[in-house]
Amino acid sequence: MLSKVQYQQVTWPEKYNLWRVERLRRNREMRLARVFPAVLALILAAGAAATPAQAQVVEIDFWSLFTGGDGQIMNEIVARFNEEHPNIKVTHTILDWGDPYYSKLITSTVAGAPPAVGVMHSSRIQSFIEQGLLTALTEKDLELMGISSNDFMPNIWERGLYEGRVYAIPLDVHPYALYMNVPMFEQAGLAVRSPQGEAELLQYVRSLTIDRDGDGIAEVSGFAGYGSREWLGYLYQYGGRIMDEQGMPAFRTDAGRRALEIQREVIRAASDRIFGWFGDQSAAMQLLGPWEIGNFTRLEIDFKTDVAPQVGPYPGTWAESHLLIVPRGVREQNPEVFEAALTFISWLSLNTIEWSAGAGHVPARIDRLTVDSFLALEHQQAFARSLEFSYFWPDHRLEGEFHGQGVWPYLNDEFDVNEALTRLEQAFRNVMFEP
C-alpha cells in the first residue's frame, strides 16, 4: 500500500486503478471473514473423521478365589494387562476360597449382576452349566480370542466342555507330583528320583523312615500323603476309572481295590503309622500339588520334584484345573463388556509364566510349556510332565465324600477293603444321582 505522499504524486488514471485494486482487496478480506468460520468447521470435522476419536474405556470385573500370595501375584498380572490395554480396565476382586466364592458367583449371576470373568475349578463346572449359569462360547468367540482345542492337551481342554459346547478356557493345571528331601535320600543311599513299581516304592519308604533315638517310634516317615486324591491316581495307574460312559460307578474292581491296598502297604512300611509332613521335614517324600513349591522354597528345604511313583502298568495322578468362565448374561447385557472379557481371557491364557513362577500352577496351554522362561522353573517341570496322565474328579464333592466315607476309615483299619469299596460306591451314588 502507498503512503499519502506517494499517492498524491500519481496521476488520476493511476489513482483510479489503485482505488480498484484496494477495493478488490477489501472485498476479498470481507468475504474471507464471512467464509472462514464455516471453512474452519469443515476442516475440524474432516480432521475428526480422519483421526479416530479416543475410544471409551471399557471396565470389566474379574472375580477369583486366589487368596494370600496367589492373589497378590494375580493382581500384578492384571495390572500389566491394564497397562498394555489402555481401552480396557480390569478390576480384580478376591473372594473367600471355596463355597463362599461359588455361592456369591451364583447369587450375583441369578440377580443379573455377575462379573464379566470368573475363575472356576474344573470339578465345579458341570453343576454351573446344568443350572444355566455360564455363557457358551461360540466358534466366532474362539476365533476372536485366537484359541482352539489344539492349544491344549485333550484331557485338559475337555474340562471346559459340556455336551460338545465350550463353556470355559483352561488357565492352569495343578496335578500331584512327588516332593523328595534331597539330604534324606542321599543319606539313605538312594537315587533322588521317583520310585517305580510297588516293590521299589516300599523299599524306598522303609529306607527313608528314620527312628533317630531307637525308641521304636520313627521321627521321620519315608512317605506321607494318603487319601482320596492319592486313591484316584492309583486307580488309573492300575487301569481303572472312576465311572463309565453312562456315568455309572466303575471302580469296584481289582484296580479300585489295589488303589486302596497299596496305600495301606505304604503305611505299614513307614512304621505302620500315619504321620509326617514334608514342610517340617518329618516326611522324606510326599505327593502334593505345585502350590507348595513357593512354601518349601521359603522354608529353605533342599528338595527336588518328580512325577508320582508308578505302581501300576500306567502312569496316573490326581489333578485339578482353574478355568476362566463368562457368567450368564454378560453377552446380552453389554456386548462391549463381553468382547473385552474375551480379550482378557485370551491374554491371560497366554501370560501364565509369571503365574506359574509365583503360584506354582502349570500353564494349561501347550505352547507355554516350551517357553524358555517356563523351562527355567526347575521344580515345575515334574508337574508339567504329569499333565498328560492327569485325572480329575467329575464332581468336587466326591473327593471329600470318598475320603471321609471310605478311604480314610479303611486306612485306619476301621473295616476291610471290600467294605471300603461298598461305601465308596454308595458315596458316588449319593453325590452323582441324588438332587
Contacts in CASP RR format, 6 or more apart in sequence:
PFRMAT RR
TARGET T0000
AUTHOR 0000-0000-0000
METHOD contacts of the structure
MODEL  1
MLSKVQYQQVTWPEKYNLWRVERLRRNREMRLARVFPAVLALILAAGAAA
TPAQAQVVEIDFWSLFTGGDGQIMNEIVARFNEEHPNIKVTHTILDWGDP
YYSKLITSTVAGAPPAVGVMHSSRIQSFIEQGLLTALTEKDLELMGISSN
DFMPNIWERGLYEGRVYAIPLDVHPYALYMNVPMFEQAGLAVRSPQGEAE
LLQYVRSLTIDRDGDGIAEVSGFAGYGSREWLGYLYQYGGRIMDEQGMPA
FRTDAGRRALEIQREVIRAASDRIFGWFGDQSAAMQLLGPWEIGNFTRLE
IDFKTDVAPQVGPYPGTWAESHLLIVPRGVREQNPEVFEAALTFISWLSL
NTIEWSAGAGHVPARIDRLTVDSFLALEHQQAFARSLEFSYFWPDHRLEG
EFHGQGVWPYLNDEFDVNEALTRLEQAFRNVMFEP
1 22 0 8 1.000
2 10 0 8 1.000
2 18 0 8 1.000
7 15 0 8 1.000
7 18 0 8 1.000
10 18 0 8 1.000
55 87 0 8 1.000
56 87 0 8 1.000
57 86 0 8 1.000
57 87 0 8 1.000
57 88 0 8 1.000
57 89 0 8 1.000
58 87 0 8 1.000
58 88 0 8 1.000
58 89 0 8 1.000
58 336 0 8 1.000
58 337 0 8 1.000
58 339 0 8 1.000
58 340 0 8 1.000
59 88 0 8 1.000
59 89 0 8 1.000
59 90 0 8 1.000
59 91 0 8 1.000
59 337 0 8 1.000
60 88 0 8 1.000
60 89 0 8 1.000
60 90 0 8 1.000
60 91 0 8 1.000
60 115 0 8 1.000
60 116 0 8 1.000
60 117 0 8 1.000
60 337 0 8 1.000
60 340 0 8 1.000
60 341 0 8 1.000
60 344 0 8 1.000
61 90 0 8 1.000
61 91 0 8 1.000
61 93 0 8 1.000
61 115 0 8 1.000
61 116 0 8 1.000
61 117 0 8 1.000
62 78 0 8 1.000
62 90 0 8 1.000
62 91 0 8 1.000
62 92 0 8 1.000
62 93 0 8 1.000
62 115 0 8 1.000
62 116 0 8 1.000
62 117 0 8 1.000
62 118 0 8 1.000
62 344 0 8 1.000
63 93 0 8 1.000
63 95 0 8 1.000
63 101 0 8 1.000
63 104 0 8 1.000
63 105 0 8 1.000
63 115 0 8 1.000
63 117 0 8 1.000
63 118 0 8 1.000
63 119 0 8 1.000
64 71 0 8 1.000
64 74 0 8 1.000
64 92 0 8 1.000
64 93 0 8 1.000
64 94 0 8 1.000
64 95 0 8 1.000
64 118 0 8 1.000
64 119 0 8 1.000
65 94 0 8 1.000
65 95 0 8 1.000
65 96 0 8 1.000
65 97 0 8 1.000
65 98 0 8 1.000
65 101 0 8 1.000
65 119 0 8 1.000
66 73 0 8 1.000
66 74 0 8 1.000
66 94 0 8 1.000
66 119 0 8 1.000
66 359 0 8 1.000
67 94 0 8 1.000
67 96 0 8 1.000
67 97 0 8 1.000
69 359 0 8 1.000
70 291 0 8 1.000
70 358 0 8 1.000
70 359 0 8 1.000
71 92 0 8 1.000
71 94 0 8 1.000
73 354 0 8 1.000
73 355 0 8 1.000
73 358 0 8 1.000
73 359 0 8 1.000
74 92 0 8 1.000
74 94 0 8 1.000
74 355 0 8 1.000
74 359 0 8 1.000
75 92 0 8 1.000
76 354 0 8 1.000
77 348 0 8 1.000
77 351 0 8 1.000
77 354 0 8 1.000
77 355 0 8 1.000
78 90 0 8 1.000
78 92 0 8 1.000
80 351 0 8 1.000
81 88 0 8 1.000
81 90 0 8 1.000
81 344 0 8 1.000
81 347 0 8 1.000
81 348 0 8 1.000
81 351 0 8 1.000
82 88 0 8 1.000
82 89 0 8 1.000
82 90 0 8 1.000
84 347 0 8 1.000
85 343 0 8 1.000
85 344 0 8 1.000
85 347 0 8 1.000
88 340 0 8 1.000
88 343 0 8 1.000
88 344 0 8 1.000
90 117 0 8 1.000
90 344 0 8 1.000
93 115 0 8 1.000
95 101 0 8 1.000
95 104 0 8 1.000
102 120 0 8 1.000
102 124 0 8 1.000
105 114 0 8 1.000
105 115 0 8 1.000
105 118 0 8 1.000
105 120 0 8 1.000
105 128 0 8 1.000
105 133 0 8 1.000
105 327 0 8 1.000
106 128 0 8 1.000
106 131 0 8 1.000
106 133 0 8 1.000
108 114 0 8 1.000
108 115 0 8 1.000
108 327 0 8 1.000
109 133 0 8 1.000
109 327 0 8 1.000
109 328 0 8 1.000
109 329 0 8 1.000
110 133 0 8 1.000
112 329 0 8 1.000
112 333 0 8 1.000
114 327 0 8 1.000
114 328 0 8 1.000
114 329 0 8 1.000
114 330 0 8 1.000
115 327 0 8 1.000
116 326 0 8 1.000
116 330 0 8 1.000
116 337 0 8 1.000
116 338 0 8 1.000
116 340 0 8 1.000
116 341 0 8 1.000
116 344 0 8 1.000
117 324 0 8 1.000
117 325 0 8 1.000
117 326 0 8 1.000
117 341 0 8 1.000
117 344 0 8 1.000
117 345 0 8 1.000
118 324 0 8 1.000
118 325 0 8 1.000
118 326 0 8 1.000
118 327 0 8 1.000
119 171 0 8 1.000
119 322 0 8 1.000
119 323 0 8 1.000
119 324 0 8 1.000
119 325 0 8 1.000
120 128 0 8 1.000
120 168 0 8 1.000
120 322 0 8 1.000
120 323 0 8 1.000
120 324 0 8 1.000
120 325 0 8 1.000
121 320 0 8 1.000
121 321 0 8 1.000
121 322 0 8 1.000
121 323 0 8 1.000
121 396 0 8 1.000
122 159 0 8 1.000
122 160 0 8 1.000
122 168 0 8 1.000
122 170 0 8 1.000
122 320 0 8 1.000
122 321 0 8 1.000
122 322 0 8 1.000
122 323 0 8 1.000
122 392 0 8 1.000
123 320 0 8 1.000
123 392 0 8 1.000
123 393 0 8 1.000
123 394 0 8 1.000
123 395 0 8 1.000
123 396 0 8 1.000
123 398 0 8 1.000
123 399 0 8 1.000
124 396 0 8 1.000
125 134 0 8 1.000
125 159 0 8 1.000
125 160 0 8 1.000
125 162 0 8 1.000
125 167 0 8 1.000
125 168 0 8 1.000
125 323 0 8 1.000
125 325 0 8 1.000
126 162 0 8 1.000
126 394 0 8 1.000
126 395 0 8 1.000
127 395 0 8 1.000
128 134 0 8 1.000
128 325 0 8 1.000
129 162 0 8 1.000
129 167 0 8 1.000
132 328 0 8 1.000
133 327 0 8 1.000
133 328 0 8 1.000
134 167 0 8 1.000
134 168 0 8 1.000
134 325 0 8 1.000
134 326 0 8 1.000
134 327 0 8 1.000
134 328 0 8 1.000
135 167 0 8 1.000
135 325 0 8 1.000
135 326 0 8 1.000
135 327 0 8 1.000
135 328 0 8 1.000
135 329 0 8 1.000
135 330 0 8 1.000
135 331 0 8 1.000
135 338 0 8 1.000
136 165 0 8 1.000
136 166 0 8 1.000
136 167 0 8 1.000
137 165 0 8 1.000
137 166 0 8 1.000
137 167 0 8 1.000
137 169 0 8 1.000
137 326 0 8 1.000
141 342 0 8 1.000
142 148 0 8 1.000
142 166 0 8 1.000
144 339 0 8 1.000
144 342 0 8 1.000
144 346 0 8 1.000
145 169 0 8 1.000
145 342 0 8 1.000
145 343 0 8 1.000
145 345 0 8 1.000
145 346 0 8 1.000
146 346 0 8 1.000
147 169 0 8 1.000
147 346 0 8 1.000
147 349 0 8 1.000
149 157 0 8 1.000
151 157 0 8 1.000
151 349 0 8 1.000
151 365 0 8 1.000
151 366 0 8 1.000
151 367 0 8 1.000
152 170 0 8 1.000
152 364 0 8 1.000
152 365 0 8 1.000
152 366 0 8 1.000
153 366 0 8 1.000
153 387 0 8 1.000
153 388 0 8 1.000
155 387 0 8 1.000
155 388 0 8 1.000
155 390 0 8 1.000
155 391 0 8 1.000
155 392 0 8 1.000
156 170 0 8 1.000
156 173 0 8 1.000
156 321 0 8 1.000
156 364 0 8 1.000
156 387 0 8 1.000
156 390 0 8 1.000
157 170 0 8 1.000
159 168 0 8 1.000
159 170 0 8 1.000
159 321 0 8 1.000
159 323 0 8 1.000
159 392 0 8 1.000
160 166 0 8 1.000
160 167 0 8 1.000
160 168 0 8 1.000
160 169 0 8 1.000
160 170 0 8 1.000
160 323 0 8 1.000
161 167 0 8 1.000
167 325 0 8 1.000
168 323 0 8 1.000
168 324 0 8 1.000
168 325 0 8 1.000
169 323 0 8 1.000
169 324 0 8 1.000
169 345 0 8 1.000
169 346 0 8 1.000
169 349 0 8 1.000
170 321 0 8 1.000
170 322 0 8 1.000
170 323 0 8 1.000
170 324 0 8 1.000
170 349 0 8 1.000
170 364 0 8 1.000
170 365 0 8 1.000
171 321 0 8 1.000
171 322 0 8 1.000
171 323 0 8 1.000
171 324 0 8 1.000
171 348 0 8 1.000
171 349 0 8 1.000
171 352 0 8 1.000
171 355 0 8 1.000
171 361 0 8 1.000
171 364 0 8 1.000
172 321 0 8 1.000
172 322 0 8 1.000
172 352 0 8 1.000
172 355 0 8 1.000
172 356 0 8 1.000
172 359 0 8 1.000
172 361 0 8 1.000
172 362 0 8 1.000
172 363 0 8 1.000
172 364 0 8 1.000
173 319 0 8 1.000
173 320 0 8 1.000
173 321 0 8 1.000
173 361 0 8 1.000
173 362 0 8 1.000
173 364 0 8 1.000
173 383 0 8 1.000
173 387 0 8 1.000
173 390 0 8 1.000
174 289 0 8 1.000
174 290 0 8 1.000
174 291 0 8 1.000
174 319 0 8 1.000
174 320 0 8 1.000
174 321 0 8 1.000
174 322 0 8 1.000
174 360 0 8 1.000
174 361 0 8 1.000
174 362 0 8 1.000
174 383 0 8 1.000
175 289 0 8 1.000
175 290 0 8 1.000
175 317 0 8 1.000
175 318 0 8 1.000
175 319 0 8 1.000
175 320 0 8 1.000
175 362 0 8 1.000
175 383 0 8 1.000
175 386 0 8 1.000
175 387 0 8 1.000
175 390 0 8 1.000
176 229 0 8 1.000
176 230 0 8 1.000
176 233 0 8 1.000
176 287 0 8 1.000
176 288 0 8 1.000
176 289 0 8 1.000
176 308 0 8 1.000
176 317 0 8 1.000
176 318 0 8 1.000
176 319 0 8 1.000
176 386 0 8 1.000
177 287 0 8 1.000
177 288 0 8 1.000
177 289 0 8 1.000
177 290 0 8 1.000
177 305 0 8 1.000
177 306 0 8 1.000
177 307 0 8 1.000
177 308 0 8 1.000
177 317 0 8 1.000
177 382 0 8 1.000
177 383 0 8 1.000
177 386 0 8 1.000
178 194 0 8 1.000
178 285 0 8 1.000
178 286 0 8 1.000
178 287 0 8 1.000
178 305 0 8 1.000
178 306 0 8 1.000
178 307 0 8 1.000
178 308 0 8 1.000
178 309 0 8 1.000
178 382 0 8 1.000
179 278 0 8 1.000
179 285 0 8 1.000
179 286 0 8 1.000
179 287 0 8 1.000
179 288 0 8 1.000
179 292 0 8 1.000
179 296 0 8 1.000
179 303 0 8 1.000
179 304 0 8 1.000
179 305 0 8 1.000
180 192 0 8 1.000
180 193 0 8 1.000
180 194 0 8 1.000
180 284 0 8 1.000
180 285 0 8 1.000
180 303 0 8 1.000
180 304 0 8 1.000
180 305 0 8 1.000
180 306 0 8 1.000
181 278 0 8 1.000
181 281 0 8 1.000
181 283 0 8 1.000
181 284 0 8 1.000
181 285 0 8 1.000
181 301 0 8 1.000
181 302 0 8 1.000
181 303 0 8 1.000
182 192 0 8 1.000
182 302 0 8 1.000
182 303 0 8 1.000
182 304 0 8 1.000
183 302 0 8 1.000
184 208 0 8 1.000
184 210 0 8 1.000
184 220 0 8 1.000
184 281 0 8 1.000
184 284 0 8 1.000
185 191 0 8 1.000
185 192 0 8 1.000
185 208 0 8 1.000
185 284 0 8 1.000
186 192 0 8 1.000
188 207 0 8 1.000
188 208 0 8 1.000
188 284 0 8 1.000
189 207 0 8 1.000
190 204 0 8 1.000
190 207 0 8 1.000
190 208 0 8 1.000
192 304 0 8 1.000
193 306 0 8 1.000
194 306 0 8 1.000
194 307 0 8 1.000
194 308 0 8 1.000
194 309 0 8 1.000
194 310 0 8 1.000
195 201 0 8 1.000
195 203 0 8 1.000
195 204 0 8 1.000
195 309 0 8 1.000
196 309 0 8 1.000
196 310 0 8 1.000
197 309 0 8 1.000
197 310 0 8 1.000
197 311 0 8 1.000
197 312 0 8 1.000
198 262 0 8 1.000
198 265 0 8 1.000
198 311 0 8 1.000
198 312 0 8 1.000
201 223 0 8 1.000
201 262 0 8 1.000
201 266 0 8 1.000
201 309 0 8 1.000
201 311 0 8 1.000
202 265 0 8 1.000
202 266 0 8 1.000
202 269 0 8 1.000
204 222 0 8 1.000
204 223 0 8 1.000
204 285 0 8 1.000
205 222 0 8 1.000
205 223 0 8 1.000
205 266 0 8 1.000
205 269 0 8 1.000
205 270 0 8 1.000
206 222 0 8 1.000
206 269 0 8 1.000
206 270 0 8 1.000
207 222 0 8 1.000
208 220 0 8 1.000
208 221 0 8 1.000
208 222 0 8 1.000
208 223 0 8 1.000
208 284 0 8 1.000
208 285 0 8 1.000
209 218 0 8 1.000
209 220 0 8 1.000
209 221 0 8 1.000
209 222 0 8 1.000
209 269 0 8 1.000
209 270 0 8 1.000
209 271 0 8 1.000
209 284 0 8 1.000
210 218 0 8 1.000
210 219 0 8 1.000
210 220 0 8 1.000
210 222 0 8 1.000
210 284 0 8 1.000
211 217 0 8 1.000
211 218 0 8 1.000
211 219 0 8 1.000
211 271 0 8 1.000
212 219 0 8 1.000
212 220 0 8 1.000
213 219 0 8 1.000
216 271 0 8 1.000
217 271 0 8 1.000
217 273 0 8 1.000
218 270 0 8 1.000
218 271 0 8 1.000
218 273 0 8 1.000
219 282 0 8 1.000
220 276 0 8 1.000
220 281 0 8 1.000
220 282 0 8 1.000
220 283 0 8 1.000
220 284 0 8 1.000
221 270 0 8 1.000
221 271 0 8 1.000
221 273 0 8 1.000
221 275 0 8 1.000
221 276 0 8 1.000
221 282 0 8 1.000
221 283 0 8 1.000
221 284 0 8 1.000
222 269 0 8 1.000
222 270 0 8 1.000
222 283 0 8 1.000
222 284 0 8 1.000
222 285 0 8 1.000
223 266 0 8 1.000
223 269 0 8 1.000
223 270 0 8 1.000
223 283 0 8 1.000
223 284 0 8 1.000
223 285 0 8 1.000
223 286 0 8 1.000
224 270 0 8 1.000
224 275 0 8 1.000
224 276 0 8 1.000
224 277 0 8 1.000
224 278 0 8 1.000
224 282 0 8 1.000
224 283 0 8 1.000
224 285 0 8 1.000
224 286 0 8 1.000
225 283 0 8 1.000
225 286 0 8 1.000
225 287 0 8 1.000
225 288 0 8 1.000
226 263 0 8 1.000
226 266 0 8 1.000
226 267 0 8 1.000
226 274 0 8 1.000
226 407 0 8 1.000
226 408 0 8 1.000
226 411 0 8 1.000
227 263 0 8 1.000
227 403 0 8 1.000
227 407 0 8 1.000
227 408 0 8 1.000
227 411 0 8 1.000
228 398 0 8 1.000
228 399 0 8 1.000
228 400 0 8 1.000
228 402 0 8 1.000
228 403 0 8 1.000
228 404 0 8 1.000
228 407 0 8 1.000
228 408 0 8 1.000
229 287 0 8 1.000
229 318 0 8 1.000
229 399 0 8 1.000
230 263 0 8 1.000
230 287 0 8 1.000
230 318 0 8 1.000
231 256 0 8 1.000
231 259 0 8 1.000
231 260 0 8 1.000
231 263 0 8 1.000
231 402 0 8 1.000
231 407 0 8 1.000
232 242 0 8 1.000
232 259 0 8 1.000
232 318 0 8 1.000
232 391 0 8 1.000
232 393 0 8 1.000
233 259 0 8 1.000
233 308 0 8 1.000
233 316 0 8 1.000
233 317 0 8 1.000
233 318 0 8 1.000
233 391 0 8 1.000
234 256 0 8 1.000
234 258 0 8 1.000
234 259 0 8 1.000
234 262 0 8 1.000
234 263 0 8 1.000
234 311 0 8 1.000
234 312 0 8 1.000
235 241 0 8 1.000
235 242 0 8 1.000
235 251 0 8 1.000
235 255 0 8 1.000
235 256 0 8 1.000
235 259 0 8 1.000
235 391 0 8 1.000
236 314 0 8 1.000
236 316 0 8 1.000
236 389 0 8 1.000
236 391 0 8 1.000
237 259 0 8 1.000
237 310 0 8 1.000
237 311 0 8 1.000
237 312 0 8 1.000
237 313 0 8 1.000
237 314 0 8 1.000
237 315 0 8 1.000
237 316 0 8 1.000
238 254 0 8 1.000
238 255 0 8 1.000
238 256 0 8 1.000
238 258 0 8 1.000
238 259 0 8 1.000
238 311 0 8 1.000
238 312 0 8 1.000
238 313 0 8 1.000
238 314 0 8 1.000
239 255 0 8 1.000
239 312 0 8 1.000
239 313 0 8 1.000
239 314 0 8 1.000
240 250 0 8 1.000
240 251 0 8 1.000
240 253 0 8 1.000
240 255 0 8 1.000
240 256 0 8 1.000
241 250 0 8 1.000
241 251 0 8 1.000
242 249 0 8 1.000
242 250 0 8 1.000
242 251 0 8 1.000
242 391 0 8 1.000
242 393 0 8 1.000
242 394 0 8 1.000
242 398 0 8 1.000
242 428 0 8 1.000
243 249 0 8 1.000
243 250 0 8 1.000
243 251 0 8 1.000
243 394 0 8 1.000
243 428 0 8 1.000
243 432 0 8 1.000
244 250 0 8 1.000
247 394 0 8 1.000
247 432 0 8 1.000
249 424 0 8 1.000
249 425 0 8 1.000
249 428 0 8 1.000
249 429 0 8 1.000
251 259 0 8 1.000
251 421 0 8 1.000
251 424 0 8 1.000
251 425 0 8 1.000
251 428 0 8 1.000
252 421 0 8 1.000
252 422 0 8 1.000
252 424 0 8 1.000
252 425 0 8 1.000
256 421 0 8 1.000
257 417 0 8 1.000
257 418 0 8 1.000
257 421 0 8 1.000
258 312 0 8 1.000
260 407 0 8 1.000
260 410 0 8 1.000
260 411 0 8 1.000
260 417 0 8 1.000
260 420 0 8 1.000
260 421 0 8 1.000
261 417 0 8 1.000
262 311 0 8 1.000
263 407 0 8 1.000
263 411 0 8 1.000
264 410 0 8 1.000
264 411 0 8 1.000
267 273 0 8 1.000
267 274 0 8 1.000
267 411 0 8 1.000
274 411 0 8 1.000
274 412 0 8 1.000
275 282 0 8 1.000
275 283 0 8 1.000
276 282 0 8 1.000
276 283 0 8 1.000
276 286 0 8 1.000
277 283 0 8 1.000
277 286 0 8 1.000
278 285 0 8 1.000
278 286 0 8 1.000
278 288 0 8 1.000
278 292 0 8 1.000
278 296 0 8 1.000
278 301 0 8 1.000
278 303 0 8 1.000
279 292 0 8 1.000
279 295 0 8 1.000
279 296 0 8 1.000
279 299 0 8 1.000
279 301 0 8 1.000
281 301 0 8 1.000
287 308 0 8 1.000
287 317 0 8 1.000
289 383 0 8 1.000
290 356 0 8 1.000
290 360 0 8 1.000
290 361 0 8 1.000
290 362 0 8 1.000
290 379 0 8 1.000
290 380 0 8 1.000
290 383 0 8 1.000
291 359 0 8 1.000
291 360 0 8 1.000
291 361 0 8 1.000
293 305 0 8 1.000
293 360 0 8 1.000
293 379 0 8 1.000
293 380 0 8 1.000
294 358 0 8 1.000
294 360 0 8 1.000
296 303 0 8 1.000
297 379 0 8 1.000
303 379 0 8 1.000
304 379 0 8 1.000
305 379 0 8 1.000
305 381 0 8 1.000
305 382 0 8 1.000
305 383 0 8 1.000
306 382 0 8 1.000
307 315 0 8 1.000
307 317 0 8 1.000
307 382 0 8 1.000
307 385 0 8 1.000
307 386 0 8 1.000
308 315 0 8 1.000
308 316 0 8 1.000
308 317 0 8 1.000
308 386 0 8 1.000
310 316 0 8 1.000
314 389 0 8 1.000
315 386 0 8 1.000
315 388 0 8 1.000
315 389 0 8 1.000
316 386 0 8 1.000
316 389 0 8 1.000
316 390 0 8 1.000
316 391 0 8 1.000
317 386 0 8 1.000
317 389 0 8 1.000
317 390 0 8 1.000
317 391 0 8 1.000
318 390 0 8 1.000
318 391 0 8 1.000
318 392 0 8 1.000
318 393 0 8 1.000
319 386 0 8 1.000
319 387 0 8 1.000
319 390 0 8 1.000
319 391 0 8 1.000
319 392 0 8 1.000
320 392 0 8 1.000
320 393 0 8 1.000
321 364 0 8 1.000
321 392 0 8 1.000
322 361 0 8 1.000
324 345 0 8 1.000
324 348 0 8 1.000
324 349 0 8 1.000
326 338 0 8 1.000
326 341 0 8 1.000
326 342 0 8 1.000
326 345 0 8 1.000
330 337 0 8 1.000
330 338 0 8 1.000
330 341 0 8 1.000
331 338 0 8 1.000
349 364 0 8 1.000
349 365 0 8 1.000
350 365 0 8 1.000
350 368 0 8 1.000
352 361 0 8 1.000
352 363 0 8 1.000
352 364 0 8 1.000
352 365 0 8 1.000
352 368 0 8 1.000
353 363 0 8 1.000
353 368 0 8 1.000
353 371 0 8 1.000
353 373 0 8 1.000
353 374 0 8 1.000
355 361 0 8 1.000
355 363 0 8 1.000
356 362 0 8 1.000
356 363 0 8 1.000
356 374 0 8 1.000
356 377 0 8 1.000
356 380 0 8 1.000
357 373 0 8 1.000
357 377 0 8 1.000
360 377 0 8 1.000
360 380 0 8 1.000
360 383 0 8 1.000
362 369 0 8 1.000
362 380 0 8 1.000
362 383 0 8 1.000
362 384 0 8 1.000
362 387 0 8 1.000
363 369 0 8 1.000
363 374 0 8 1.000
368 374 0 8 1.000
369 384 0 8 1.000
369 387 0 8 1.000
374 380 0 8 1.000
374 384 0 8 1.000
375 381 0 8 1.000
393 399 0 8 1.000
394 432 0 8 1.000
395 431 0 8 1.000
395 432 0 8 1.000
397 431 0 8 1.000
398 427 0 8 1.000
398 428 0 8 1.000
398 431 0 8 1.000
398 432 0 8 1.000
401 427 0 8 1.000
401 428 0 8 1.000
401 430 0 8 1.000
401 431 0 8 1.000
402 424 0 8 1.000
402 427 0 8 1.000
402 428 0 8 1.000
405 423 0 8 1.000
405 424 0 8 1.000
405 426 0 8 1.000
405 427 0 8 1.000
406 420 0 8 1.000
406 423 0 8 1.000
406 424 0 8 1.000
406 427 0 8 1.000
407 420 0 8 1.000
407 424 0 8 1.000
409 415 0 8 1.000
409 420 0 8 1.000
409 423 0 8 1.000
410 416 0 8 1.000
410 417 0 8 1.000
410 419 0 8 1.000
410 420 0 8 1.000
415 423 0 8 1.000
END
